[in-house]
Amino acid sequence: MQQFVTSNIRSDDWAYVDPQAYYPAKLTGAATFFWSSGNLMSSAQKSRVTVCVISPQEVWVLKEFGGSWYSTGQEMIPTYTGLFGTKSGWGFLSLPNYRLSIYRRVPD
């Protein structure tokens, strides 16, 4: 996770990330926000976000930030799952699906 995130975020980025990517993103020195703060971000902050590290199912959030976005093609796909896949109801016998994709804002 750390290598994936730090290799895709620059120190001058404003990054919006899924919670599991928050601490690796902070290591880059980028301004970093995660999903629960999405609604608390001002319009000015949202317009400054330059990179998103999110699940492919969460691409709807890009609309919240305005502007145009593109996928960089970089993805972290889990190489294994727990005994019962990624269904969280099985507790430690399952693993969360940490599939993440990188999206960048198209420069103005």
N, C-alpha and C positions, 0 to 999 in steps of 0.2 A: 504494500500500500504506500509506504513512505517513498520508495523509489519512483513509483508511478506518478504520484502527486508532485513531488519536488522536481521531476524532470519536465513537467508540463506547466508549471507556474513560475513566473519571473518575479523578482523582488518589486518591480514597479507595477505589477498587476493589482487590480481590485478583484478578488476572487470570491465567488459564491459557491459553496461546496456542500455536499451531503455531510451530515454530522460525522460519519466515520473518517472523512478526509480532512476534518478541521485541524487537528494537531499537526499532521504532516504539512498542511498548507501554511500554517503559522510559522513553521521552520524556514520558509522561503523569504520571510520578511514582508510578504504581500499583505495588504489590508484584506482581512478575511472575515467572511460572514457565512452563517449556515442557515438552513431552512427555517428554523423557528424565528429567526430575526427578520425573515423576508418581509413580513407585514409591518415591521417596525422601522424599516429603512425609509429614509426620506426619498423624495423623487430625485434630488441631486445625487444622493448616494447610489441609487439604482442606475442612474445614467452613467456613473463612473465605472460600474462593473465591467471588466474586460474579459474575464474568463469564468466559465462555470464547470465545475467537476460534479456531475450529477448522474443519476441513473437514467438510462435511455427512456424509461417510462415517465420521467419528470420533465421532459422537454417543454411542457406547457409553461413552466416557470420562466422561460426565456421571454415570453410575451410581457411578463411583469416588468422586465428591465427595459423594454422598448428597443428600438433599433433593429438591425439585421444581425443574425448570428449564423455561424457555420460550424459543422462538425469537423474537428481536426483529423478524425479517423483514428485517434488514439483511444483505446478501450482497455479497461482492466476487466477481464472475464475470469471468474473464479475457476480454478482448476479442479476443484472437488467440492462435494457437498457432504453433509452429515449422513448418518444412517437413514434418516427419513427426509433427505433432501433439504430444502430451504424453508419448510413450513415451520414457523416460529412456535406453533403450539406444542411441538415435541421437545422444547427446552434444549438441553445440551446435546441431545441426539440429532439436532438439526443445526445448520449453520445459516446465518443471514446471507442473503444474496447481495454481495458487495460488487455487483457489476456497475462499473462507472464509465462514463464517456466524457470527453473534453469538448467543450464548445467555446468558441471565441467570438467576440463582437467584431463585426466588419468595421474597420476604421472609417471615420467620417470623411 
